Amino acid sequence: MTKKVKVEWKQEVVTEIVRVKQIVMERPIQYQDNIASTHEAGRFGATEIGDEAQEVVLVVILDTKNKINAIHRVFTGSLNTSVAHPREIFRSALLNNGARILVYHNHPSGNTEPSEADLIFTKRMEEAGSVLGIDLLDHIIVSGKEWLSLREYGIL
């Protein structure tokens, strides 16, 4: 004997709500509204992360007129390494309506000479920016009050 059973399934809708919220805080150091030269960009980086004891990756997000939209400390590494990925850097740029970015990292050793890893990272950043339509204006290595522009060095 076969018995028929009626089974009803309730169809539930799962809603995922994702909210990205950026909190803007006052900066302890005041800067000009825009960065107009490599010299200004280098001084900015030296002031911001030049004296850090660990490697730090900093990104400055700029609009189409090089006005600063945001400044993000993307990564803090060890004494001699930082492993930042383009995804973290460009996430900041996308969330802050960036047209261009400046990327900085420091060398606590005092030597601003780029390593092979620095050169590879710069090329990778340039390629990622090209795909996303966000220009990498420069990658600047700082140490103390010294700085080195990889654009002026001929890498970009």
C-alpha positions as CSV (number, residue, x, y, z in Angstrom):
1,M,0.0,0.0,0.0
2,T,1.4,3.4,-1.0
3,K,0.7,6.4,1.0
4,K,1.0,9.9,-0.5
5,V,2.5,12.5,1.8
6,K,2.3,16.1,0.9
7,V,5.4,18.0,1.8
8,E,5.5,21.7,1.8
9,W,8.8,23.6,1.8
10,K,9.0,27.1,3.0
11,Q,11.2,29.1,0.8
12,E,13.2,31.5,2.9
13,V,15.1,34.4,1.4
14,V,18.5,35.1,2.8
15,T,19.5,38.7,2.5
16,E,23.1,39.7,3.0
17,I,23.6,43.3,3.8
18,V,27.1,44.6,3.4
19,R,28.0,48.1,4.3
20,V,31.3,49.7,3.7
21,K,31.8,52.8,5.8
22,Q,34.8,55.0,5.9
23,I,35.6,57.1,8.9
24,V,37.4,60.3,8.2
25,M,39.6,61.5,11.1
26,E,41.5,64.7,11.6
27,R,45.2,64.3,10.8
28,P,47.8,65.5,13.3
29,I,49.9,66.9,10.5
30,Q,48.3,69.4,8.0
31,Y,49.3,69.3,4.4
32,Q,48.6,71.3,1.3
33,D,45.4,70.3,-0.5
34,N,47.3,68.8,-3.4
35,I,50.7,67.4,-4.3
36,A,52.2,69.3,-7.2
37,S,55.8,68.0,-7.5
38,T,58.0,65.0,-6.9
39,H,59.8,67.1,-4.3
40,E,56.6,67.7,-2.4
41,A,55.7,64.0,-2.7
42,G,59.0,63.0,-1.3
43,R,58.9,65.4,1.6
44,F,55.4,64.2,2.4
45,G,56.5,60.5,2.6
46,A,59.6,61.3,4.7
47,T,57.4,63.3,7.2
48,E,54.8,60.6,7.3
49,I,56.8,57.3,7.6
50,G,60.5,58.2,7.3
51,D,61.3,57.5,11.0
52,E,59.3,54.2,11.3
53,A,61.2,51.3,12.9
54,Q,59.3,48.8,10.7
55,E,58.6,48.8,7.0
56,V,55.4,50.6,6.3
57,V,53.4,50.8,3.0
58,L,51.4,54.1,2.7
59,V,49.1,55.0,-0.2
60,V,47.9,58.5,-1.0
61,I,44.8,58.6,-3.1
62,L,44.5,61.6,-5.4
63,D,41.7,63.0,-7.6
64,T,42.2,64.2,-11.2
65,K,43.8,67.4,-10.0
66,N,46.2,65.7,-7.6
67,K,44.1,66.8,-4.6
68,I,44.5,64.4,-1.7
69,N,41.3,62.4,-1.2
70,A,42.7,60.0,1.4
71,I,45.8,58.7,3.1
72,H,46.0,55.1,4.1
73,R,48.6,53.1,6.0
74,V,48.0,49.9,4.1
75,F,50.6,47.6,5.7
76,T,53.1,47.4,8.5
77,G,55.8,44.7,8.1
78,S,58.9,43.7,10.0
79,L,62.3,45.3,10.3
80,N,63.2,44.6,6.7
81,T,60.1,43.3,4.8
82,S,56.7,44.4,3.9
83,V,54.3,42.2,1.9
84,A,51.6,44.4,0.6
85,H,49.4,43.2,-2.2
86,P,47.9,45.5,-5.0
87,R,44.4,44.4,-3.9
88,E,44.8,46.3,-0.5
89,I,46.2,49.4,-2.2
90,F,43.7,49.6,-4.9
91,R,40.8,48.9,-2.6
92,S,41.6,52.1,-0.8
93,A,41.8,53.9,-4.1
94,L,38.5,52.6,-5.3
95,L,36.7,53.3,-2.0
96,N,38.0,56.9,-2.1
97,N,37.2,57.7,-5.7
98,G,40.9,57.9,-6.6
99,A,42.1,58.8,-10.1
100,R,45.7,58.5,-9.2
101,I,47.8,57.1,-6.3
102,L,51.2,57.6,-4.8
103,V,52.7,54.6,-3.0
104,Y,55.3,55.0,-0.3
105,H,57.3,52.6,1.7
106,N,60.2,53.1,4.1
107,H,63.5,51.4,4.5
108,P,64.4,51.5,8.3
109,S,68.0,50.6,7.3
110,G,68.6,54.2,6.1
111,N,69.4,53.1,2.5
112,T,66.8,54.3,0.0
113,E,68.3,52.1,-2.8
114,P,65.4,49.9,-4.3
115,S,65.7,46.2,-3.9
116,E,64.8,43.7,-6.6
117,A,61.5,43.1,-4.7
118,D,60.8,46.8,-4.7
119,L,61.2,47.0,-8.5
120,I,59.0,43.9,-9.1
121,F,56.3,45.4,-6.7
122,T,56.4,48.7,-8.5
123,K,55.9,47.1,-11.9
124,R,53.0,45.0,-10.5
125,M,51.4,48.1,-9.1
126,E,51.7,49.9,-12.4
127,E,50.1,47.0,-14.3
128,A,47.2,46.6,-11.7
129,G,46.6,50.4,-11.9
130,S,46.5,50.2,-15.7
131,V,43.8,47.5,-15.6
132,L,41.7,49.5,-13.1
133,G,42.2,52.9,-14.8
134,I,44.0,54.3,-11.7
135,D,47.4,55.8,-12.5
136,L,50.4,55.0,-10.3
137,L,52.1,58.4,-10.2
138,D,55.1,57.3,-8.3
139,H,56.4,54.8,-5.8
140,I,58.7,56.6,-3.3
141,I,61.1,54.9,-0.9
142,V,61.8,56.9,2.2
143,S,64.3,56.7,5.1
144,G,64.6,59.4,7.7
145,K,64.4,62.6,5.8
146,E,65.8,61.1,2.5
147,W,63.6,59.8,-0.3
148,L,63.9,58.2,-3.7
149,S,61.4,58.5,-6.5
150,L,61.2,55.4,-8.6
151,R,59.7,57.5,-11.4
152,E,62.8,59.7,-11.4
153,Y,64.9,56.5,-11.0
154,G,63.5,55.4,-14.4
155,I,61.3,52.5,-13.3
156,L,57.9,54.1,-14.1
